[in-house]
Amino acid sequence: MLLSYGVRAVYTESCSMFVRGGVYRVVRVAMGAAAARFSVSALLFDYVLTGPIRGVSAGLYLAGLIDEVRQHFHLVPRIPASSFVVGFALLVTLYFWRSNLIGIPFSSTKALRIMQTTAVMVVLLIVWCLLTIFKNGYQPVPAPTMANLHFSNEALGWLKGTPATEITCIAILIGLGHSLLAMSGEESLAQVYREIEAPKTQKSHPRRTCDFYLQPGVHSLVSFFAVMIIPDADRPRYFDNLISGLSMFLIGPYAAKIVFHAFVVLVGVLILWGL
């Protein structure tokens, strides 16, 4: 997750170059037409790839909340999670496609509100997890050795059945590949640069610093807390929505856990809407 510092540096330099006219105009002025075409193509690929992934991620948290409420109140029938998530992601994708056609502007005020709401959720989660560990104890976190690295078939992809995963550097690269989307918070800088006064680099420093500490810290802490708090037998159920799993194993009344779970879903939807 510390590699997000490098991503932050790239966006910082980009903010100092931004001019009106979008990505194509910016890169064309700086590096020429050929580089501009490559840049726009990469941006379109990024939207096509990461947009549905974020929609699926938010849908998984929403599906988890619905399933927890259903189990508590013994409601039937069970909603098929896969179908629900796919349908939600499709609706989100269509919404943003329509929004881009209309041309809804993105403001720094909205980005600030989303960041503030996320910060509140993060502080609540960290404090609640620490209280749970203090009261109930915790499970030890395995050391990052090759003996403790176990890849699922989904994680290995086309490397399944090859000896490549036995090589330490390749095993680390697999892990880094799965964590790249967690470093995407810096993208919001590119969406609000027009509203940042000159000099942009200095004025955007608080926002960049907050992103740097929030992104690696939150994603890393959630993984550690999930190992320490969620029992080994129950953890696989929450691989797709670890924060939801954490909220269900924290100390306190069930109603408070459900409310916090719903708050997590709200934050996820806001982030999806803002990014």
Summary of the structure (lengths in Angstrom):
residues: 275
radius of gyration: 20.5
end to end distance: 19.5
largest distance: 61.9
contacts: 741
relative contact order: 0.16
helix: 79%
strand: 0%
